[in-house]
Amino acid sequence: MRFPGFQDNWTDTDLGSILKIGNGKDYKHLSEGDIPVFGTGGYMTSVNDFLYDGESVCIGRKGTINKPFYFNGKFWTVDTLFYTHSYKNVFPKFLFYVFEQINWLKYNEASGVPSLSKSTIEDIVVSIPNFLEQEKIAKFLSLLDDRISTQMKIIEKMESLIKGLCKFYHSLAEKTEYSVADLGIHFGTMNLAKEDLSESGKECILYGELFTKYHCVIDKIESFTKCESFEKSLSKGNDILFPASTTVDSLSLISPSALSIKDVILGGDMFGIHLHKKFNNEYVSYVMNYIYKKDLAKYAQGSTIIHLYYNNIKNVKILLPSLTEQVFLTDLMRLLRSKISNEYNILSAYQKQKVFFLNQMFI
């Protein structure tokens, strides 16, 4: 697929012939400022000096090596992130889309933490059209990126609206104090081998996968475990699930009834509570996430990856209104979440559209 008017052949060339690769450096000796410092995970902090000023495509040297990004302006990179400069016969923005098409993990040079070297990157052969076609492709794909970015901002604002509305309504309602143990009956998991899982014909849903399907970013803890009571609890539809292992920022709860999941096996990286009838699981999960998350995190063990145990949090105090008021706000939240789900579908469509055009244009 090509834009009309372009018929010249693309030229195969190794990356070392069209760019130079810069090394990141330690920034600890620098003072605070307004110049961004980037690592493999993106923005880290801001300092008062820069390594490079201009357009650049960055790619991980160690760790996350498969997520290139483009930046234009003054910046600093740490030693786990390469930046590119001194381009010949290629626009940096077009190069970014070329980098997005490269399977970087294929070039991993380490058995442990993924790593890339300058020489490996320089030897990769890519196809490059003339400047006019590069510019045309880059502008078109940039329009898609801008629309994707706008869509993500729409979703972020709606998520903030839900959080704010939940806190506001909860503050107005007349409430009663309960402990986590007062909410219902705790249930856990038991071990299940991988071969048992495949023979069961059922899907094992991990905690991270629940949130991935529900449009939240959560670290996945790879394990295969089983909870017989979970399958029974789905018919009751009044449970909440807790992560057994996660990060502090990702500590969240969810109610399986909100996902309409059926015939699955519960992953061992979570535990749950069967709530008593006077509690609404969706409302309790909203309140726990938006109001009492920090109270739960205080009792978690660990620093970067935290481990949450029922016995540690069962005495945490929470305030809840009557069931009638819980259901009222839950119904309102469902309407908003339905709207957010539609917005995520739009975002997914744009992302798939971009992948399609990337695959078709870089032939």
C-alpha positions in Angstrom: 0.0 0.0 0.0 1.4 3.4 -1.0 0.2 6.9 -1.4 -0.7 8.0 -5.0 2.2 9.4 -7.0 5.0 7.4 -5.4 6.5 4.6 -7.5 10.2 4.7 -6.7 11.7 1.6 -5.1 12.6 1.7 -1.4 16.3 1.4 -0.6 17.5 -1.3 1.8 20.1 0.0 4.2 21.5 -0.8 7.6 20.6 1.6 10.5 24.3 2.4 11.1 24.5 4.1 7.7 21.6 6.5 8.4 22.0 7.4 12.1 24.3 7.5 15.1 23.5 6.1 18.5 24.1 8.0 21.8 24.6 6.5 25.2 22.6 7.6 28.2 24.4 8.8 31.4 23.8 9.1 35.1 22.0 12.3 36.0 22.4 12.2 39.8 25.0 15.0 39.7 22.5 17.4 38.1 20.2 19.8 39.8 16.4 20.0 39.4 15.2 21.8 36.3 12.7 21.6 33.4 14.6 19.2 31.1 13.1 15.7 31.1 15.1 12.6 32.0 14.0 9.4 30.2 14.5 5.7 31.0 13.2 2.6 29.4 9.9 3.1 31.1 9.6 6.7 29.9 9.8 10.0 31.9 11.6 9.8 35.2 12.4 13.3 36.5 13.5 16.8 35.3 17.0 18.3 35.5 18.9 21.4 34.5 21.1 20.0 31.7 20.6 18.0 28.6 22.4 15.3 26.5 20.8 16.2 23.3 18.5 18.9 21.8 16.4 18.0 18.8 14.4 15.2 17.3 15.4 11.7 18.5 14.1 8.2 18.6 15.0 6.3 21.8 15.2 2.6 22.3 16.1 0.6 25.4 19.6 -0.7 25.9 18.7 -2.9 28.8 15.3 -4.0 30.3 12.5 -2.8 28.1 14.0 -3.0 24.7 10.9 -3.2 22.6 9.2 0.1 23.2 10.8 2.9 21.1 9.5 6.4 21.5 10.0 9.8 19.7 10.9 13.1 21.4 11.7 16.5 20.1 13.5 19.0 22.3 16.1 19.0 25.0 16.4 15.8 27.1 18.6 13.5 29.1 18.6 9.7 29.0 19.9 7.2 31.6 22.4 4.5 30.7 19.7 1.9 30.0 18.3 3.9 27.1 19.9 4.7 23.8 19.0 7.8 21.8 19.6 8.4 18.1 20.9 11.5 16.3 22.9 12.7 13.2 20.4 11.3 10.7 21.2 10.8 7.0 18.5 10.4 4.3 15.8 9.8 6.9 13.3 11.9 8.9 13.4 11.1 12.6 9.6 10.8 12.8 9.6 8.4 9.9 12.4 6.4 11.6 10.2 6.2 14.8 7.5 4.3 12.8 10.2 2.1 11.3 11.4 1.3 14.8 7.9 0.4 15.8 7.8 -2.2 13.1 11.1 -3.9 14.2 10.8 -7.0 16.4 13.4 -5.9 18.9 13.1 -8.9 21.1 14.4 -10.9 18.2 17.7 -9.1 18.7 18.0 -9.7 22.4 21.5 -10.6 23.4 21.0 -11.7 27.0 19.6 -14.8 28.6 18.4 -12.8 31.7 17.4 -9.2 31.4 16.8 -8.3 27.7 19.7 -6.3 26.2 20.7 -4.6 23.0 24.1 -3.4 21.8 25.0 -0.5 19.5 26.5 -2.9 16.9 23.4 -5.1 16.8 21.2 -2.0 16.2 23.5 -0.6 13.6 23.5 -3.9 11.6 19.7 -4.1 11.3 18.6 -3.6 7.7 15.5 -1.5 6.9 13.8 -0.2 3.8 13.7 3.6 3.3 11.7 5.5 0.6 12.6 9.0 -0.6 12.1 12.1 1.6 8.8 13.1 0.2 7.2 9.7 0.8 8.8 9.5 4.2 7.2 12.8 5.1 3.8 11.8 3.7 3.8 8.5 5.8 5.1 10.2 8.9 2.4 12.9 8.8 -0.4 10.4 8.2 0.7 8.1 11.0 1.2 11.1 13.3 -2.5 12.1 12.8 -3.5 8.6 14.0 -1.1 9.0 17.0 -2.7 12.3 17.8 -6.2 10.8 17.7 -5.1 7.9 19.9 -3.6 10.4 22.4 -6.9 12.4 22.4 -8.9 9.2 23.0 -6.7 8.3 25.9 -7.3 11.7 27.5 -11.0 11.3 27.1 -10.9 8.0 29.0 -8.6 9.5 31.7 -11.1 12.3 32.3 -14.0 9.9 32.5 -12.1 7.7 35.0 -11.4 10.9 37.1 -15.1 11.7 36.9 -16.1 8.3 38.3 -13.5 8.6 41.1 -14.6 12.1 42.1 -18.3 11.2 41.9 -17.8 8.2 44.1 -15.9 10.2 46.7 -18.4 13.0 46.7 -21.5 10.8 47.0 -19.9 8.7 49.7 -19.1 11.8 51.8 -22.7 12.9 51.7 -24.3 9.6 52.7 -25.1 8.5 56.2 -22.7 5.6 57.0 -22.0 2.8 59.4 -18.5 1.6 60.4 -17.4 -2.0 59.5 -14.2 -4.0 59.5 -13.2 -5.9 56.4 -14.0 -9.1 58.3 -17.5 -7.8 58.9 -18.1 -7.7 55.1 -18.5 -11.5 54.6 -16.7 -14.8 54.3 -13.1 -15.0 53.0 -12.1 -17.5 50.4 -8.7 -18.4 49.0 -7.1 -20.6 46.4 -5.3 -24.0 46.1 -2.7 -25.3 43.7 -3.5 -26.6 40.2 -0.8 -27.9 37.9 -0.6 -26.7 34.3 -1.6 -30.1 32.9 -4.6 -30.1 35.1 -5.6 -26.7 33.8 -5.3 -27.7 30.1 -7.3 -30.9 30.7 -10.1 -29.0 32.5 -11.1 -27.2 29.3 -11.6 -24.0 31.4 -9.8 -20.7 31.3 -7.6 -19.7 34.3 -8.1 -16.0 34.9 -5.3 -14.3 36.7 -5.8 -11.1 38.7 -3.9 -9.0 36.1 -6.0 -10.5 33.3 -9.2 -9.4 35.0 -8.0 -5.9 35.0 -6.6 -6.1 31.5 -10.0 -7.1 30.2 -11.5 -4.4 32.3 -9.1 -1.8 30.9 -6.8 -1.3 33.9 -3.0 -1.8 34.0 -1.9 -4.4 36.6 1.2 -6.4 36.9 0.6 -10.1 36.0 1.8 -12.7 38.5 2.2 -15.9 36.5 0.7 -18.8 38.6 -1.9 -21.5 38.1 -4.2 -22.1 41.0 -7.8 -23.1 41.7 -10.6 -22.1 44.0 -13.7 -24.3 43.9 -15.8 -21.7 45.7 -15.1 -19.1 43.0 -17.1 -20.9 40.4 -20.0 -21.2 42.8 -19.7 -17.6 43.9 -20.2 -16.4 40.3 -23.8 -17.4 40.5 -24.2 -15.5 43.7 -22.6 -12.5 42.1 -21.7 -10.7 45.3 -18.0 -11.1 45.7 -15.0 -8.8 45.7 -11.5 -9.9 44.7 -8.2 -8.8 46.2 -4.7 -9.1 44.6 -2.4 -11.3 46.6 0.7 -9.8 44.8 0.8 -6.5 43.0 2.4 -3.0 43.1 1.3 -0.2 45.4 0.0 1.9 42.6 -1.9 -1.0 41.1 -3.5 -2.2 44.3 -7.2 -2.5 43.2 -10.2 -4.6 43.8 -12.9 -5.8 41.5 -16.3 -7.5 41.6 -16.5 -10.5 39.1 -20.2 -9.8 38.5 -19.2 -6.5 36.8 -17.2 -8.5 34.2 -19.9 -11.1 33.4 -17.3 -13.9 33.4 -18.4 -17.5 33.5 -17.0 -21.0 33.7 -13.4 -20.0 34.7 -10.8 -21.0 37.3 -9.6 -18.4 39.7 -5.9 -17.6 39.4 -3.8 -17.9 42.6 -2.6 -14.3 42.6 -5.9 -13.2 44.3 -8.3 -14.0 47.1 -11.8 -12.9 47.7 -14.7 -12.2 50.1 -18.3 -13.5 49.7 -20.2 -10.3 50.9 -23.2 -10.5 53.1 -26.5 -9.5 51.5 -26.5 -6.0 53.0 -23.5 -5.1 50.9 -23.2 -4.4 47.2 -20.0 -5.8 45.8 -19.6 -3.2 43.0 -20.1 -0.3 45.5 -17.7 -1.9 48.0 -15.0 -2.3 45.3 -15.4 1.3 44.2 -15.1 2.6 47.8 -12.1 0.3 48.5 -10.3 1.5 45.4 -11.0 5.2 45.6 -11.2 5.8 49.4 -9.5 3.0 51.4 -6.7 1.9 49.1 -4.0 3.6 51.2 -5.5 2.0 54.4 -5.1 -1.5 52.8 -1.6 -0.7 51.5 -0.4 0.1 55.0 -0.8 -3.6 55.9 0.8 -5.0 52.7 4.2 -6.6 52.9 7.0 -5.6 50.6 8.1 -2.5 48.8 8.0 -2.6 45.0 6.0 -5.8 44.8 3.6 -5.9 47.7 1.9 -9.0 49.2 -1.6 -8.6 50.6 -3.0 -11.2 53.1 -6.5 -11.4 54.4 -5.4 -11.8 58.0 -3.5 -8.5 57.7 -6.4 -6.4 56.4 -9.4 -8.0 58.1 -9.4 -5.4 60.9 -9.2 -2.4 58.6 -12.2 -0.1 59.2 -14.4 1.2 56.4 -17.6 3.3 56.3 -20.6 2.2 54.2 -24.1 3.6 53.7 -27.3 1.6 53.5 -27.8 -1.0 50.7 -30.3 1.2 49.0 -27.8 4.0 48.7 -25.1 1.6 47.6 -27.3 0.2 44.8 -28.2 3.8 43.7 -24.6 4.8 43.2 -23.7 1.5 41.6 -26.4 1.9 39.0 -25.0 5.4 38.2 -21.5 4.0 38.0 -22.6 1.3 35.6 -23.9 3.9 33.2 -20.5 5.7 33.3 -18.5 2.5 33.0 -20.6 1.6 30.0 -19.7 4.9 28.4 -16.0 4.3 29.2 -16.2 0.8 27.7 -17.4 2.3 24.4 -14.5 4.8 24.5 -12.1 1.9 25.0 -13.6 0.2 22.0 -13.0 3.3 20.0 -9.4 3.5 21.2 -8.8 -0.2 20.3 -10.2 0.5 16.8 -7.7 3.4 16.3 -4.8 1.3 17.6 -5.7 -1.6 15.3 -6.0 0.8 12.4 -2.5 2.1 13.1 -1.1 -1.4 13.2 -2.8 -2.2 9.9 -1.3 0.8 8.2 2.2 0.2 9.7 2.1 -3.4 8.3 0.9 -2.3 4.9 3.2 0.7 4.4 6.5 -0.9 5.6 6.7 -3.7 3.0 
